[in-house]
Amino acid sequence: MKPITRTLCAALVCAGAAGVASGAQAAGTGFYVGGGLGVGFTGKTVTSSIGGTPVNTSIDDEDLTWKLFAGANLNEYIGFELHYADLGSHKTRGAPNSKVSIDSWGGSAILSMPLGNEFSVFAKGGIHRASVNLKAGGTERNTDWLGGLGGKYSLTDNVALRGEWTHYATKRVDVDDFSLSVVFGF
């Protein structure tokens, strides 16, 4: 799937979810779905072997990211969330014609602190299954940790905007994702 097609699919899913979002507040208790766009940054030097010769490869790049998520707030302080995130396709330096594309599936616990009626801050931590696809060949899959911080502003009882930073650790390369999402509560 081309990047623009994936982005349009994510936007359509979010728009469709708006039609079913009703009931509980986006910032309170109940279930929610959402999607967002962001920018993912990588920065790591990896030593690999080509023909038995050690080669240092720098993965230091940024790319567009997108994610879809669904979760449940047990109360205004504690929630749980599942996600899929496309963390971009990052160029490598030191190895010709190489790219690393990263996808993530995972779950997080979210601790929120309301700061008034419409705004809250949160921290999240969890695990994810990363798929790191190397253009030079091969795919590595591993389970690792993720963590992040963010804020959420409720626009209506059912719709909120969420800005966040999430760090996704993987065996090969880590990604710091800065994103803006729309959340629909129901």
N, C-alpha and C positions, 0 to 999 in steps of 0.2 A: 504494500500500500504506500503511495506517495505521501510525503509529509503534509502537503496541503489537504489531501483527502482525509488523512487521520485527523487533522485539525477541524475540518468541516464536520466529520462524524462526531467528534467530541462536542462541538457547538450544537449540533442537532439533538444529541442526547440530553444536553443541558436544557435546551429550549423545550423539548418534549416533557422533561421532568417538571417544568414550570406549570404545565397544564394539570398535573396530578397533585401538585403541592397544595395541601390545605390542611387545616387542623392545628396541630401543636406549633408553637413558636420555633423559628429556626435557631434561636439562641437558648431555648429551654429544654424540656424533656421531649422524647419521641425520636422518630427516625428521620434521617435526612439523606439526600444525595447531592452530589455536586461535581463540578468539573472546573478545571483551570488551565491557564497558560502561564509559562514562566521562562526563565533563562537558567540553564544548568552550566555550572563552571566545574572544570576538572583541572587538576594540577598535580601530576605525579610522574616520577621517573621510574620506569620498569626495566629491569635487566632480563633479557631473554636470550635465547641461543638460536643462531641461524647457521646451520652447517657446522655446529660444534664451536662456533666463535661467539663469545658474549657480545651482545649489542645493547647499548643503553638507548631506550626509546622514551621520549618525553611526551606525555599526554597532557597538554596544557592548552585548553580550548574552551569555547562556550558555544552553546547551541540552544535553539528553541526546545522547550519541553512542554508536555501536556499530561494531564492526569484526570482520572475519573475516580470517584470515591463514594462510599455509602457507609453510614454509621448509625449509631444509636447513642443518645444522651440519656444516661440513667437518672441524672439530676443536673442542676446547673453547674456542677463542679467536675463530674466524672462522665466520660464517654469512651466508646470504642469505635474503631473505624477500619474498614478494609479498603485497599486501593489498587489501582493499576496505574503505573506511570511510565511514559516513554521519556527517558532522560536524555534523548538526543543522540546525534552521531558526531563524534569528536575526532578531529584530525590528530594524527601523531606526528612527531618530529623525530628524525633519526632512522626511520624505516620508510622506504619509498612506498607511495601509494597505499598507505595504511589508514584505516579509520576504525574506530571502536564505537559501536552503537550499544546502548544500554537500556534494558527494560526492567521493570520492577513490579512484583506482586507482593503484597504484604498486609500486615495488620499492626495497629497501634492502639495504645491506651492514651487517652487525652485528659489532661487535668486543666480545667478552666478556672479563671477568676473573673467574675463580672465586675466591671468598673462603671456602674450606672445601669440604666435600663437598656441601652442599645449597644454598648461596647463591652467586649471582654478580651482578655489576653489568655493565651494557652501555651502549654508545653506538651510535647508528645514524644513517645518513645515506643519502639517496637522492633519487630523483625521483618525481614523481607527476603524474597527469593529473587536474586538478580540473574539476568541472562546477559552476558557480555559477549557480543558478536564481533569477532575480529575479521575485518575485510580480507586480511592476508590468509585467513582460513581458520575455521574452528569456532566453537562456541563454548564458553565456560559458564557454568551455573554454580552458584553458591548461595548459601543462606548466611545473612549477616545482619547487623543492627542498623537502625535508623533513629534519628532524633531530630527534633525541631522546635521552633518557637514561632508564635504568630499572634495576630489579633483579628477579631471578627467584629464587624459592624452590622447590626440588624437594620435593614432598610424598611421592612414590613414585618408583620408577625410570622411570615413564611419564607422570606427571602433575606439573605445576608451576603455581604462581601467578606472575603477572608484573604488576608495577606500573610504569607509565611515564608520562612526559611526552613528547609529540610536537608539534613545531611544523610546521604545514602552511602554506607560503607560497602565495598565489595573487595574481593580478593585482589583484583587487578588494578582498579582505579576507583577513587571516591568521587561523588558528585555532590556539589552544593547547589541546591535548587531554590531559586527565589521566584515565588509564584503569586498570582492573584486569581482567586476562585470565586465562583458563585455557588451558594449553598441554598438548597430548597428543602424546607422542613415540611413534614406531613404527619 
